[in-house]
Amino acid sequence: MSFLRWAVVIVPLILLLGFASGLSVPAGNQNAWYQALVKPELTPPGWVFPLAWTALYILIGLALAMILHARGAKGRGVAITLFVLQFALNLAWTPLFFGAHEVGLSLIMIVAILALSIATTFAFAPIRRGAAWLMLPYLLWLSFAGVLNWRIDQLNPDAESLVPRARTSQML
């Protein structure tokens, strides 16, 4: 399958899964618990997050498509496995943070996502250098999100009990 065919399948799939995770529980400004939290000064306006994640999902989808296209490349299986692991954790972060209100566990998870994403980037580099470069904005955003998560944890020691946890999904 050519790179373009991989990209036409993978990028929308990554976007769909990312958006599904975001819609699984009320998030951002639609979440009463999140609104009640004391947020760090460097928290961007709410509209930034969906734009940033859309761009990042497109970039990492393209990176994965490049690796999937590299049939027979040494280390390809490991690179794909690392990508799937970090992306699965990425998808689980939103329900854990916004739905379960587990700020501390979310911080541990984002550190794991970042570590696996760094490993993924290093695994991508010898296969397709461009794929590794496409991961860089994602790594930077994950680092920033980790700092936000850490500061929210510091500023809200009682975060888990501010409002009741989300019990229902917004998914149809």
MOZIRA-V346748 format. One record per pair of residues at least 24 apart in sequence whose C-alpha atoms are under 10 Angstrom apart, sorted by the first residue. I is the first residue (numbers start at 1). J is the second residue. If there is no record, write none. Layout:
I_J + I_J
//
This chain:
1_68 + 1_69 + 1_70 + 1_71 + 2_65 + 2_66 + 2_68 + 2_69 + 2_70 + 3_62 + 3_64 + 3_65 + 3_66 + 3_67 + 3_68 + 3_69 + 3_70 + 4_62 + 4_65 + 4_66 + 4_69 + 5_65 + 5_69 + 6_61 + 6_62 + 6_64 + 6_65 + 6_66 + 6_67 + 6_68 + 6_69 + 7_58 + 7_61 + 7_62 + 7_63 + 7_64 + 7_65 + 7_66 + 7_68 + 7_69 + 8_61 + 8_62 + 8_65 + 9_61 + 9_65 + 10_58 + 10_60 + 10_61 + 10_62 + 10_63 + 10_64 + 10_65 + 10_68 + 11_57 + 11_58 + 11_59 + 11_60 + 11_61 + 11_62 + 11_63 + 11_64 + 11_65 + 12_57 + 12_58 + 12_61 + 13_57 + 13_58 + 13_61 + 14_54 + 14_56 + 14_57 + 14_58 + 14_59 + 14_60 + 14_61 + 14_62 + 14_64 + 14_87 + 15_53 + 15_54 + 15_55 + 15_56 + 15_57 + 15_58 + 15_60 + 15_61 + 16_54 + 16_57 + 17_57 + 17_87 + 17_88 + 17_91 + 18_53 + 18_54 + 18_57 + 18_87 + 18_88 + 18_90 + 18_91 + 18_92 + 18_94 + 19_50 + 19_53 + 19_54 + 19_57 + 19_91 + 20_91 + 20_170 + 20_171 + 21_90 + 21_91 + 21_92 + 21_93 + 21_94 + 21_95 + 21_171 + 22_50 + 22_53 + 22_91 + 22_92 + 22_93 + 22_94 + 22_95 + 22_98 + 22_170 + 22_171 + 23_94 + 23_95 + 23_169 + 23_170 + 23_171 + 23_172 + 24_91 + 24_92 + 24_94 + 24_95 + 24_98 + 24_99 + 24_166 + 24_168 + 24_169 + 24_170 + 24_171 + 24_172 + 25_94 + 25_95 + 25_96 + 25_97 + 25_98 + 25_99 + 25_100 + 25_166 + 25_167 + 25_168 + 25_169 + 25_170 + 25_171 + 26_94 + 26_95 + 26_98 + 26_99 + 26_166 + 26_168 + 26_169 + 26_170 + 26_171 + 27_94 + 27_95 + 27_97 + 27_98 + 27_99 + 28_94 + 28_98 + 31_98 + 31_99 + 31_166 + 32_98 + 32_162 + 32_163 + 32_164 + 32_166 + 33_98 + 33_99 + 33_101 + 33_159 + 33_160 + 33_161 + 33_162 + 33_163 + 33_164 + 33_165 + 33_166 + 34_97 + 34_98 + 34_99 + 34_101 + 34_152 + 34_159 + 34_162 + 34_163 + 36_156 + 36_159 + 36_162 + 36_163 + 37_152 + 37_153 + 37_155 + 37_156 + 37_158 + 37_159 + 37_162 + 37_163 + 38_151 + 38_152 + 38_153 + 38_154 + 38_155 + 38_156 + 38_159 + 39_148 + 39_149 + 39_151 + 39_152 + 39_153 + 39_154 + 39_155 + 39_156 + 40_147 + 40_148 + 40_149 + 40_150 + 40_151 + 40_152 + 40_153 + 40_154 + 40_155 + 41_148 + 41_151 + 42_144 + 42_147 + 42_148 + 42_151 + 43_144 + 43_145 + 43_147 + 43_148 + 43_151 + 43_152 + 44_148 + 52_137 + 52_138 + 52_141 + 53_138 + 53_141 + 55_137 + 55_138 + 56_134 + 56_135 + 56_136 + 56_137 + 56_138 + 56_139 + 56_141 + 57_87 + 57_135 + 57_138 + 58_134 + 59_131 + 59_133 + 59_134 + 59_135 + 59_136 + 59_137 + 59_138 + 60_87 + 60_131 + 60_132 + 60_133 + 60_134 + 60_135 + 60_136 + 60_137 + 60_138 + 61_131 + 61_134 + 61_135 + 62_130 + 62_131 + 62_134 + 62_135 + 63_121 + 63_124 + 63_128 + 63_129 + 63_130 + 63_131 + 63_132 + 63_133 + 63_134 + 63_135 + 64_120 + 64_124 + 64_128 + 64_131 + 64_132 + 64_134 + 64_135 + 65_131 + 66_124 + 66_127 + 66_128 + 66_129 + 66_130 + 66_131 + 66_132 + 67_123 + 67_124 + 67_125 + 67_127 + 67_128 + 67_129 + 67_130 + 67_131 + 67_132 + 69_128 + 70_127 + 70_128 + 71_127 + 72_127 + 73_126 + 73_127 + 73_128 + 74_123 + 74_126 + 74_127 + 75_123 + 75_124 + 75_126 + 75_127 + 76_123 + 76_124 + 76_126 + 76_127 + 76_128 + 77_123 + 78_119 + 78_120 + 78_123 + 78_124 + 79_119 + 79_120 + 79_121 + 79_122 + 79_123 + 79_124 + 79_125 + 79_127 + 80_120 + 80_123 + 80_124 + 81_120 + 82_116 + 82_117 + 82_118 + 82_119 + 82_120 + 82_121 + 82_123 + 82_124 + 83_113 + 83_116 + 83_117 + 83_118 + 83_119 + 83_120 + 83_121 + 83_123 + 83_124 + 84_116 + 84_117 + 84_120 + 85_112 + 85_113 + 85_116 + 85_117 + 85_120 + 86_110 + 86_112 + 86_113 + 86_114 + 86_115 + 86_116 + 86_117 + 86_118 + 86_119 + 86_120 + 87_113 + 87_116 + 87_117 + 88_113 + 89_113 + 89_114 + 89_116 + 90_114 + 90_117 + 90_142 + 95_166 + 95_169 + 97_149 + 97_160 + 98_165 + 98_166 + 99_164 + 99_165 + 99_166 + 99_167 + 99_168 + 99_169 + 100_160 + 100_164 + 100_165 + 100_166 + 100_167 + 101_159 + 101_160 + 101_161 + 101_162 + 101_163 + 101_164 + 101_165 + 101_166 + 102_153 + 102_159 + 102_160 + 102_161 + 102_165 + 103_149 + 103_150 + 103_152 + 103_153 + 103_154 + 103_156 + 103_157 + 103_158 + 103_159 + 103_160 + 104_149 + 104_150 + 104_152 + 104_153 + 104_154 + 104_157 + 104_159 + 104_160 + 105_153 + 106_146 + 106_149 + 106_150 + 106_153 + 107_145 + 107_146 + 107_147 + 107_148 + 107_149 + 107_150 + 107_151 + 107_152 + 107_153 + 108_146 + 108_149 + 108_150 + 109_146 + 110_142 + 110_143 + 110_145 + 110_146 + 110_147 + 110_149 + 110_150 + 111_142 + 111_143 + 111_145 + 111_146 + 111_147 + 113_139 + 113_142 + 113_143 + 113_146 + 114_138 + 114_139 + 114_140 + 114_141 + 114_142 + 114_143 + 114_145 + 114_146 + 115_139 + 115_142 + 117_142
//
